[in-house]
């Protein structure tokens, strides 16, 4: 899966937002933030068909 994201630092945390879905998460390191993003986008995409059919 290829993600297009923007990352910035707020205090001690890195915030990451996926451009196309708007999914946003965070991590203590950039690597943690990216891993959290992968998981969050996967959950988002799994739930998307349920939202569309309701």
MDAnalysis code that builds the backbone (N, CA, C; Angstrom):
import MDAnalysis as mda
import numpy as np

u = mda.Universe.empty(162, n_residues=54, atom_resindex=np.repeat(np.arange(54), 3), trajectory=True)
u.add_TopologyAttr("name", ["N", "CA", "C"] * 54)
u.add_TopologyAttr("resid", np.arange(1, 55))
u.add_TopologyAttr("resname", ["UNK", "UNK", "UNK", "UNK", "UNK", "UNK", "UNK", "UNK", "UNK", "UNK", "UNK", "UNK", "UNK", "UNK", "UNK", "UNK", "UNK", "UNK", "UNK", "UNK", "UNK", "UNK", "UNK", "UNK", "UNK", "UNK", "UNK", "UNK", "UNK", "UNK", "UNK", "UNK", "UNK", "UNK", "UNK", "UNK", "UNK", "UNK", "UNK", "UNK", "UNK", "UNK", "UNK", "UNK", "UNK", "UNK", "UNK", "UNK", "UNK", "UNK", "UNK", "UNK", "UNK", "UNK"])
u.atoms.positions = np.array([
    [0.847, -1.173, 0.000],
    [0.000, 0.000, 0.000],
    [0.896, 1.241, 0.000],
    [0.597, 2.150, -0.884],
    [1.359, 3.393, -0.957],
    [0.516, 4.514, -0.352],
    [1.097, 5.216, 0.613],
    [0.407, 6.308, 1.285],
    [1.075, 7.632, 0.949],
    [0.271, 8.664, 0.868],
    [0.779, 10.015, 0.648],
    [0.426, 10.811, 1.890],
    [1.448, 11.132, 2.682],
    [1.204, 11.720, 3.990],
    [2.043, 12.959, 4.226],
    [1.555, 13.768, 5.158],
    [2.282, 14.931, 5.653],
    [2.609, 14.660, 7.112],
    [3.851, 14.945, 7.515],
    [4.287, 14.712, 8.888],
    [4.798, 16.021, 9.467],
    [4.414, 16.286, 10.726],
    [4.956, 17.448, 11.419],
    [5.095, 17.105, 12.896],
    [5.894, 17.901, 13.587],
    [6.146, 17.654, 14.998],
    [5.379, 18.657, 15.839],
    [4.708, 18.147, 16.866],
    [4.025, 18.977, 17.851],
    [4.516, 18.528, 19.216],
    [5.284, 19.372, 19.857],
    [5.871, 18.980, 21.142],
    [6.803, 17.812, 20.951],
    [6.549, 16.721, 21.677],
    [7.398, 15.524, 21.579],
    [6.833, 14.479, 20.638],
    [5.708, 14.765, 20.006],
    [5.036, 13.784, 19.149],
    [5.111, 14.190, 17.675],
    [5.149, 13.187, 16.809],
    [5.053, 13.402, 15.372],
    [3.620, 13.116, 14.954],
    [3.021, 14.053, 14.256],
    [1.663, 13.921, 13.755],
    [1.766, 13.588, 12.270],
    [0.936, 12.671, 11.802],
    [0.954, 12.282, 10.395],
    [-0.480, 12.231, 9.877],
    [-0.689, 12.833, 8.712],
    [-2.015, 12.879, 8.092],
    [-1.914, 12.353, 6.672],
    [-2.729, 11.365, 6.366],
    [-2.770, 10.808, 5.024],
    [-3.601, 11.746, 4.157],
    [-3.045, 12.159, 3.038],
    [-3.615, 13.217, 2.206],
    [-4.978, 12.857, 1.627],
    [-5.144, 11.658, 1.106],
    [-6.361, 11.303, 0.381],
    [-7.528, 10.910, 1.291],
    [-7.229, 10.253, 2.417],
    [-8.302, 9.800, 3.297],
    [-8.576, 10.768, 4.440],
    [-7.586, 11.580, 4.781],
    [-7.720, 12.478, 5.928],
    [-7.425, 11.800, 7.254],
    [-7.082, 10.512, 7.223],
    [-6.759, 9.780, 8.450],
    [-5.529, 10.423, 9.081],
    [-5.619, 10.676, 10.380],
    [-4.541, 11.334, 11.107],
    [-4.227, 10.529, 12.357],
    [-2.940, 10.386, 12.667],
    [-2.512, 9.678, 13.865],
    [-1.190, 10.276, 14.335],
    [-0.546, 9.644, 15.291],
    [0.682, 10.193, 15.851],
    [1.601, 9.083, 16.327],
    [2.835, 9.472, 16.674],
    [3.802, 8.546, 17.236],
    [4.927, 9.303, 17.892],
    [5.640, 8.655, 18.779],
    [6.771, 9.305, 19.465],
    [7.957, 9.511, 18.524],
    [8.057, 8.657, 17.486],
    [9.077, 8.814, 16.448],
    [8.365, 8.837, 15.098],
    [9.078, 9.260, 14.070],
    [8.495, 9.244, 12.728],
    [8.143, 7.811, 12.342],
    [9.013, 6.879, 12.683],
    [8.769, 5.482, 12.346],
    [7.502, 4.970, 13.030],
    [7.319, 5.321, 14.311],
    [6.101, 4.927, 15.030],
    [4.869, 5.541, 14.374],
    [4.976, 6.810, 13.997],
    [3.848, 7.495, 13.364],
    [3.473, 6.818, 12.050],
    [4.464, 6.443, 11.256],
    [4.201, 5.778, 9.974],
    [3.539, 4.417, 10.203],
    [4.028, 3.654, 11.167],
    [3.416, 2.351, 11.457],
    [1.979, 2.529, 11.935],
    [1.748, 3.530, 12.785],
    [0.386, 3.805, 13.251],
    [-0.509, 4.221, 12.093],
    [0.050, 4.964, 11.144],
    [-0.719, 5.398, 9.975],
    [-1.129, 4.198, 9.128],
    [-0.210, 3.289, 8.890],
    [-0.536, 2.099, 8.097],
    [-1.708, 1.345, 8.720],
    [-1.653, 1.162, 10.029],
    [-2.718, 0.449, 10.730],
    [-4.036, 1.234, 10.673],
    [-3.974, 2.541, 10.890],
    [-5.183, 3.370, 10.895],
    [-5.848, 3.406, 9.520],
    [-5.058, 3.504, 8.457],
    [-5.624, 3.522, 7.106],
    [-6.226, 2.164, 6.773],
    [-5.587, 1.091, 7.205],
    [-6.134, -0.242, 6.968],
    [-7.505, -0.380, 7.629],
    [-7.638, 0.064, 8.862],
    [-8.922, 0.012, 9.560],
    [-9.947, 0.887, 8.840],
    [-9.525, 2.074, 8.423],
    [-10.408, 2.987, 7.689],
    [-10.943, 2.315, 6.428],
    [-10.061, 1.687, 5.665],
    [-10.472, 1.051, 4.409],
    [-11.354, -0.168, 4.655],
    [-11.139, -0.877, 5.762],
    [-11.995, -2.015, 6.096],
    [-13.402, -1.555, 6.458],
    [-13.515, -0.408, 7.097],
    [-14.815, 0.119, 7.523],
    [-15.540, 0.868, 6.408],
    [-14.835, 1.342, 5.407],
    [-15.414, 2.151, 4.344],
    [-16.581, 1.470, 3.637],
    [-16.491, 0.192, 3.240],
    [-17.637, -0.451, 2.573],
    [-18.894, -0.447, 3.439],
    [-18.749, -0.555, 4.747],
    [-19.907, -0.538, 5.650],
    [-20.580, 0.815, 5.618],
    [-19.803, 1.878, 5.565],
    [-20.357, 3.238, 5.555],
    [-21.073, 3.499, 4.224],
    [-20.493, 3.056, 3.141],
    [-21.060, 3.292, 1.822],
    [-22.402, 2.585, 1.657],
    [-22.543, 1.384, 2.202],
    [-23.782, 0.625, 2.006],
    [-24.885, 0.992, 2.998],
    [-24.569, 1.737, 4.019],
    [-25.590, 2.103, 5.015],
    [-26.408, 3.285, 4.572],
])
